[in-house]
């Protein structure tokens, strides 16, 4: 069922759209967490460090793919908001052509240079082979990631945020079963976790495809829609590539930070992995708000309802601020319980205490600044939905600067505690750019369309 975000009170429609998206991301992070927990419990701290050492590179490459798909969905949302369904379907067809091209190129290059990238990242030698055996499978599954993300993005762009949730729930359960089967039963080790991730995501993509084909008549491509258009491809690339680069530019800072932490040793890497996994889990509502604001902004700009942008931004931020308070309280009181989930019972008490302590440092530094992350996601994705995705790249540049400074200067000086400041500094710098940028973009739209068509 499609959903029009151009009518109704912004708080109600943003919240109702964001909740299913949130649970979708929650389940996605849940099975990522399960991957990590099962690896840590069954294979030990070194295996946990091996998987974690690929995290920033994973974000760099897979994040680029996800960003492209999110960008390709924005013209679909805009055309849907404008009621121009023929053009919308043509954008969908041309996005498929581009997805196939990107899948082949990115998969080939990343698989070929997988080991070299891990070496350049200064992955600890004692976990390098394990990291490679895991990451090369994830990279080989890039076409699967493209397949799922473009389909779920298109479905959400026409207002259906619930269906991708249902499919992710099924995928998450499948992933858990496959994790246990491949690692605990078949003894495949770290590669088993990678196989489970790729297979389960592919399954959710297949479900999205058949659902979209069966239920959304407005999305069914007709013969006249299946025309390769250079103009539409350029329009898609003009939005999708900047959004992909935004993820990758942000990830470069994470790569620099990861490289600095890797030098500290595998126990520090394991601490960082554990803390990041927990933090990402609690950051899921901010990701859901970002996805929601991109669709909200896209549909309302397509409908030329510019007066709805400010109220939408305000209520999106209020929802995020409220969650920020709840999240930091949970992290403060339950840090130990959460961290121990990732640590094998066979580890020494000293190692366990070390990891738990450093996880607390990281989570508190991030948790008390989650309100800054709210602004990053709500404002940046609103700007992208409004059609100014190139401008949003600069937010990624500022995040890169923040994490780069921490990785190059603070980690060598202050060790792990310095690394804990990376995300807060990145968010401060990004917000300093994004907030004034949003109002500038809105003024441009007012000059183009006036205030409100309705």
DONU-923126 format. One record per residue (C-alpha): z, y, x. Coordinates in steps of 0.02 Angstrom, whole numbers, padded with zeros to 5 digits, always signed. Each point is the difference from the previous one (the first is absolute). Layout:
ZYX
...
This chain:
+00000+00000+00000
-00049+00171+00068
+00124+00143+00001
-00037+00186-00009
+00117+00100+00113
-00071+00166-00056
+00104+00007-00160
+00186-00014-00036
+00156+00062+00090
-00022-00022+00189
+00173-00078+00026
-00030-00134-00131
-00175-00048+00055
+00039+00008+00187
+00155-00106-00020
-00084-00127-00115
-00149-00015+00118
+00105-00005+00159
+00122-00135-00057
-00129-00142-00003
-00074+00064+00163
+00175+00000+00074
+00033-00179-00051
-00170-00047+00069
+00041+00075+00169
+00175-00073-00014
-00068-00176-00017
-00123+00034+00140
+00142+00055+00113
+00106-00142-00065
-00115-00133+00064
-00021+00097+00162
+00190-00005+00012
+00001-00185-00038
-00127-00026+00140
+00118+00086+00120
+00158-00085-00064
-00077-00173+00008
-00068+00032+00175
+00169+00066+00059
+00100-00140-00080
-00112-00147+00047
-00080+00059+00163
+00128+00119+00079
+00014+00177+00068
-00147-00016+00121
-00115-00053-00141
+00067+00144-00104
-00038+00119+00143
-00175-00074+00018
-00043+00034-00182
+00082+00172+00008
-00091+00050+00158
-00164-00004-00098
+00067+00115-00136
-00068+00166+00060
-00171-00073+00044
-00002-00085-00169
+00034+00168-00083
-00132+00083+00109
-00139-00121-00051
+00049-00065-00172
+00063+00173-00047
-00173+00070+00037
-00076-00130-00116
+00125+00039-00138
-00029+00187+00020
-00187-00022-00017
+00022-00100-00161
+00121+00129-00071
-00125+00136+00041
-00145-00092-00082
+00103-00013-00160
+00022+00190-00014
-00180+00041-00054
+00018-00142-00126
+00158+00082-00070
-00084+00171-00003
-00154-00064-00092
+00112-00096-00121
+00099+00158-00034
-00162+00095-00031
-00064-00137-00117
-00155-00028+00108
+00001-00190-00001
-00177-00026+00064
+00035+00097+00159
+00167-00089+00014
-00084-00171+00003
-00126+00059+00129
+00144+00054+00111
+00075-00174-00021
-00162-00086+00052
-00023+00110+00152
+00181-00026+00050
-00032-00188+00004
-00144+00025+00121
+00109+00103+00116
+00146-00123-00013
-00112-00143+00058
-00063+00102+00149
+00175+00054+00051
+00067-00176-00020
-00128-00076+00119
+00016+00136+00133
+00189+00019+00002
+00035-00188-00007
-00120-00039+00142
+00065+00135+00117
+00185-00027-00035
-00006-00190+00022
-00098+00015+00163
+00122+00126+00075
+00161-00067-00078
+00083-00059+00161
-00053+00155+00098
+00079+00111-00133
+00165-00096+00009
+00002+00011+00189
-00036+00187-00007
+00146+00017-00119
+00114-00074+00134
+00049-00147-00107
+00139-00095+00092
-00076-00143+00101
+00119-00128-00072
-00069+00030-00176
-00181+00049+00038
-00079-00168-00040
+00099-00017-00161
-00049+00178-00051
-00183-00038+00032
+00003-00163-00099
+00069+00095-00149
-00099+00161+00009
-00174-00073+00029
+00014-00093-00166
+00054+00158-00091
-00150+00091+00075
-00119-00139-00049
+00062+00027-00178
-00054+00184-00005
-00141-00037-00126
+00132-00073-00115
+00104+00159+00017
-00153+00105-00042
-00041-00111-00149
+00172+00016-00078
+00028+00184+00037
-00167+00063-00067
+00020-00100-00161
+00180+00051-00031
-00045+00181+00042
-00141+00002-00128
+00110-00077-00134
+00137+00130+00031
-00127+00142+00003
-00038-00028-00184
+00185+00003-00042
+00051-00184+00004
+00145-00013+00120
+00079-00154-00081
-00130-00134+00032
+00000+00014+00191
+00190-00021-00014
-00016-00164-00093
-00123-00068+00126
+00109+00053+00146
+00149-00088-00079
-00101-00160-00005
-00061+00031+00178
+00178+00033+00063
+00062-00165-00072
-00148-00091+00077
+00034+00082+00168
+00181-00058+00001
-00049-00178-00042
-00135-00001+00135
+00120+00077+00128
+00124-00139-00026
-00135-00132-00007
-00092+00055+00158
+00153+00045+00105
+00140-00113-00059
-00099-00154-00053
-00165-00002+00097
+00080+00082+00154
-00147+00118+00029
+00113+00131+00077
-00046+00185-00003
-00183-00031-00049
+00066-00079-00159
+00071+00168-00056
-00168+00083+00032
-00095-00134-00098
+00121+00020-00145
-00028+00189-00005
-00190-00008+00004
-00014-00141-00128
+00119+00080-00125
-00084+00170+00012
-00170-00081-00024
+00064-00087-00155
+00059+00165-00076
-00169+00077+00040
-00090-00140-00093
+00113+00028-00151
-00038+00187+00003
-00187-00034+00007
-00008-00116-00150
+00120+00107-00100
-00100+00159+00031
-00162-00089-00044
+00071-00072-00161
+00107+00142-00067
-00078+00166+00052
-00167+00023-00084
-00010+00178+00067
+00005-00072+00177
-00135-00132-00024
-00147+00046+00107
-00167+00014-00088
-00171-00019+00080
-00023+00189+00011
+00169+00017+00088
-00050-00115+00144
-00092+00129+00102
+00046+00041+00179
+00024+00188+00008
+00015+00091+00165
+00075+00149-00090
+00136-00104-00083
+00035-00096+00160
+00024+00163+00093
+00116+00061-00138
+00101-00162+00012
+00005+00009+00190
+00051+00183-00011
+00158-00052-00092
+00029-00179+00059
-00019+00023+00188
+00120+00149+00010
+00128-00099-00099
-00024-00149+00115
+00013+00111+00153
+00158+00076-00071
+00081-00171+00003
-00069-00039+00172
+00047+00167+00077
+00176-00024-00067
-00002-00176+00070
-00048+00062+00174
+00169+00084+00007
+00079-00164-00054
-00098-00090+00136
+00067+00121+00132
+00176-00024-00067
-00020-00190-00008
-00062-00002+00179
+00153+00098+00057
+00119-00117-00092
-00090-00156+00064
+00048+00051+00178
+00184-00008-00050
-00010-00188-00028
-00021-00129-00139
+00176+00023-00074
-00035+00186-00026
-00169-00045-00074
+00086-00121-00119
+00123+00138-00050
-00144+00120-00033
-00096-00131-00099
+00150-00040-00109
+00039+00183-00032
-00180+00044-00039
-00020-00145-00120
+00156+00054-00096
-00052+00183+00004
-00175-00038-00061
+00074-00098-00144
+00105+00150-00053
-00148+00117+00026
-00105-00093-00128
+00035+00125-00141
-00072+00139+00107
-00159-00101+00026
-00011-00030-00188
+00020+00187-00033
-00138+00036+00125
-00122-00119-00084
+00047+00073-00169
-00027+00179+00056
-00172-00040+00071
-00054-00070-00170
+00087+00140-00095
-00080+00134+00108
-00171-00083-00006
-00006-00019-00189
+00065+00176-00036
-00118+00083+00123
-00143-00102-00075
+00052+00066-00171
+00021+00176+00075
+00181+00009-00061
+00065+00095+00150
+00155+00062-00091
+00068-00178-00003
+00006-00015+00190
+00159+00100+00033
+00105-00086-00134
-00061-00167+00061
+00048+00042+00179
+00172+00061-00054
+00044-00155-00100
-00069-00116+00132
+00116+00082+00127
+00150-00010-00117
-00024-00187-00021
-00013-00021+00188
+00154+00106+00037
+00104-00101-00123
-00050-00163+00085
+00039+00075+00171
+00183+00019-00047
+00012-00176-00071
-00087-00078+00151
+00109+00078+00134
+00159-00053-00091
-00059-00181-00011
-00052+00000+00183
+00168+00072+00055
+00107-00127-00091
-00108-00156+00017
-00082+00020+00171
+00091-00149+00078
-00044-00117-00144
-00183+00049+00008
-00017-00013+00188
+00079-00172+00012
-00136-00069-00116
-00124+00016+00144
+00106-00080+00136
+00009-00186+00031
+00174-00078-00009
-00035-00080+00169
+00003+00170+00087
+00157+00047+00098
+00128+00112-00085
-00035+00132+00134
-00187+00003-00040
+00033+00007-00187
+00124+00144+00018
-00121+00093+00114
-00143-00012-00123
+00108+00047-00150
+00068+00155+00088
-00171+00064+00051
-00072-00033-00172
+00137+00112-00072
-00046+00142+00119
-00182-00009-00054
+00032-00014-00187
+00121+00145-00007
-00116+00115+00098
-00141-00040-00120
+00100-00015-00161
+00077+00174+00003
-00175+00074+00021
-00088-00099-00137
-00014+00160-00100
-00121+00060+00135
-00102-00159-00024
-00007+00038-00186
-00091+00162+00037
-00117-00085+00124
-00060-00128-00127
+00001+00103-00159
-00084+00154+00073
-00122-00089+00116
-00067-00119-00132
-00011+00138-00128
-00109+00098+00122
-00108-00153+00024
-00018-00028-00186
-00050+00181-00019
-00147-00036+00116
+00063+00075+00164
+00027-00161+00098
-00067+00074+00161
+00136+00130-00003
+00132-00134-00021
-00052-00075+00169
+00096+00139+00085
+00161-00067-00074
-00035-00160+00095
-00031+00100+00158
+00171+00081-00016
+00081-00170-00028
-00090-00061+00155
+00071+00146+00100
+00177-00034-00063
-00001-00186+00040
-00094+00029+00162
+00129+00124+00064
+00140-00121-00042
-00089-00147+00082
-00051+00091+00158
+00155+00109+00028
+00150-00052-00104
-00006-00190+00014
-00006+00001+00191
+00145+00124+00002
+00110-00065-00142
-00063-00178-00031
+00005-00076-00174
+00100+00145-00073
-00144+00116+00046
-00123-00114-00092
+00104+00019-00158
-00050+00184-00009
-00188-00033-00001
-00032-00008-00188
+00115+00146-00048
-00088+00114+00125
-00171-00061-00058
+00043+00037-00182
+00065+00175+00040
-00161+00046+00090
-00111-00076-00135
+00092+00092-00140
-00012+00165+00092
-00189-00018-00014
-00018-00086-00170
+00101+00113-00113
-00098+00161+00036
-00162-00102+00007
+00026-00060-00179
+00015+00177-00070
-00154+00052+00098
-00099-00145-00075
+00059+00041-00175
-00056+00181+00019
-00173-00061+00051
-00011-00108-00156
+00053+00146-00110
-00140+00104+00074
-00122-00142-00035
+00054-00050-00176
+00122+00131-00065
+00172-00059-00055
-00019-00130-00137
-00151-00061-00096
+00102-00068-00146
